[in-house]
Amino acid sequence: MNMRASQLIVWGCGFASFFLLASRSLVACSFFWEKRFESRSFPDQPLDDFASGKLGLIQPTWARSYLVVAYRYLSGRPLDAMAQEAALAVWSRRGKGPSAGWLERDPRTEWLARCEEILGTGPDSQAGSTRDASPYQTFVNCGPSGYATALETLTRLEKESGGIGNSVLEWLEAQQSVFSNCDSAMARIPPPLPAGRPHSEKADRDYQIAAAHFYAMNYDEARHHFEEIAQDDGSPWRALARLLVARSSIRQGTLCKPDGVSEADLARAESELRAILSDPALVAIHRAATDMLHFVEIRLNPESRIERVAKTVLEASGENFESALEHYTDLFDAVYGRRARYLDAPRPEPPPSDELTLWLLNVQRGHLAQAHSRYCETASLPWLITVLLKGRHDTPIPLEILEDACKVDHGTPGFVSATALAALEHWRRGRREEAYRAVVENQAALLGEGPSARNVCRRIRSTVARTFDEFLAQAPQEFLFLEEGVEEWKENKDLGPEVLDLVNTSLPLEKLEKFCAKVDVGLARRERFTDFLFTRAYLLGDIATARRNAPPQLDPTVWDRDWRFEVMFKIFLSPSDAGGHFDSNLHQETWGPGTYGWCRTKLNLEEPPPPFLTSADISRAREALAVLRAQGASATFFCREALKWAKKNPLDPRAPEVLHRAIQASRIACADESTATFSRAAFQHLHRHYANTEWARRTKYWYAGVDRGQESQD
């Protein structure tokens, strides 16, 4: 491949990437984290498996580029090896997969480094890359492709001149003028070369002049110069100029129209691009021209094009699939999602006229009745999966659908989704035996195709476990860590919400102790389990269990004294906030200030206990729940017990301190309807009986707890 062809391909790929970035909005940062047990944004990693047809547990919340690939496999249109690589490239560029290789190189940084090396000018003397198109519109004026082309040209000129000669320095200074227009409203256009200079040097300068007008937003002038270059058979920039004629029309049609787009300019660009694609001599820029044409079609009557592009994406093979997938999903967004930003006035959504678009809309927006009707018409696997995805607690799926799900062949890409979703539907409807049988009989398939499917298997088996050992083995699930909008699977395991509910409401204390000691959730999480067990035993008055699971900072001699007061004073109301994570119930960990201590225990007895629990186990667990509920939320408990102890031990020097600590804890602790009453009573007792103490002076308010957010002063 010669240098010029290489430049055109680098420029084209860079242009495609630039337009992909320009046509998508960025997700705003959000500072939070939480644990999830199924992937909602993308398929389970590695994406190579998904691209090859191991679809795992399909989710309607996935990005549409994943759902398009899923539809191809479900409908019997698998991707060949090159198409799989093309899909991975799309996900990588969109930030939905492994790090994108093209982002690892920064042509602008390389260009600045070369300028500093040759001219001694640092980055501060160089122009930026962005420019204001209007007071409310900023765009990337000089993208990576422009700097990459400049680097390629500089390398070529050095090679032709045998080093950095006068002609190279002259070109470099002119190129600095070109890039000075990237962020400046004051145009700097390099002057034409005088007569008598070699044609090759004049051709390079003509291109620089045209590019300078382009970056200066003089698009009519830029078009004129690029058209002249395109007519110069001896110019090495002839082919690229053809592309930039169209690009000038696109810029003029999108950046210079604050109220929308100019359909006339875009229609002219479309005509120019189709002429390029019909010319076999311009094959080196066909890829870039195709991407630009897609950009135009998204903004120019996309409704009339989506059916044709949907057919293309279902039939595309090899490397052509990359462009087809990007084009279709962008068109879909333009017609059914973000189309208003490209148009002078929003148009009503047209009814979908092709099967893929109809399927996507139903998966992500539709209702059970619509999906069921379509499945009855087609009896196809994609629509069977769609019906199963619509299962909710208030919308049961017809039994015949679940029977059809059981008939899906083990070798089909949709088997795992059909099996897992049908099992979940049985489980939601209380048909626990059917759910259990479905996951046990198909356990090998469910466990072998991604964490999301494995977690469905474990969720069902743990909540319908036949033995305590089975419950212990199946309870831990792999979790996905969601932080600042980014999902990532972690190696550690934790308990899902269904298992947490079961542990909190159905296990008696002796089984809780065995569970917390043996469950495979990692050391750090198990320490929290021990704190939970200690807190529950303390509230239930079980000194033996509390002593076995006491935190290491607790003085062992407290068990020979008033241990209930000593534990509250030294652990739960510790000034170091050591008691902030002690809770009488297990919870899913999330980021945030949360609440201090425990909230009032809820008597959630709607879910049936698992079969391994005996009637005696269930009876003891329910008795414990009643005791825990009677203790109240931690804010109430602290104030009530501190007040009771202070009245019983009025001369103890710790009395004012424990009242102060309890009142302060009620400011951030979980509350119930009695919190304000006891916090106020403790406040009044402190100020009436210990008014001259430091603790009374430091206690200016009583509180109603975090659930009410009130504070008062007497």
Secondary structure, DSSP 4 states (H G I P E B T S, - for coil): --HHHHHHHHHHHHHHHHHHHHTSPPPPP---EEEESS-SSSPSSPHHHHHTT---S--TTS-HHHHHHHHHHHTT----HHHHHHHHHHHHHTTSSSPPGGGG--HHHHHHHHHHHHH---GGGS--SEEEEETTEEEESS-HHHHHHHHHHHHHHHHHHTSS-HHHHHHHHHHHHHHHTSS-SS---PPPPPTTS-HHHHHHHHHHHHHHHHHTT-HHHHHHHHHHHHT-TT-TTHHHHHHHHHHHHHHHHHTS-TTS--HHHHHHHHHHHHHHHT-GGGGGGHHHHHHHHHHHHHHS-GGGTHHHHHHHHHH--TTHHHHHHHHHHHHHHHHHTSGGGGSSS--PPPPP-SHHHHHHHHHHT--HHHHHHHHHHH--HHHHHHHHHT-BTTBPPPHHHHHHHTTS-TTSTTHHHHHHHHHHHHHHTT-HHHHHHHHHHTHHHHHTS-HHHHHHHHHHHHHT-SSHHHHHHHSEEEEEEEETTEEEEEEEEEE-HHHHHHHHHH--HHHHHHHHHH--S-HHHHHHHHHHHHHHHHHHT-HHHHHHT--TTS-GGGGGS-HHHHHIIIIIT-TT-GGGG--SS----BSS---BS-PPPP----SPPPTTS-HHHHHHHHHHHHHHHHH--HHHHHHHHHHHHHHH-TT-TTHHHHHHHHHHHHHHB---TTHHHHHHHHHHHHHHHSTTSHHHHT---EE--TTT--EE--
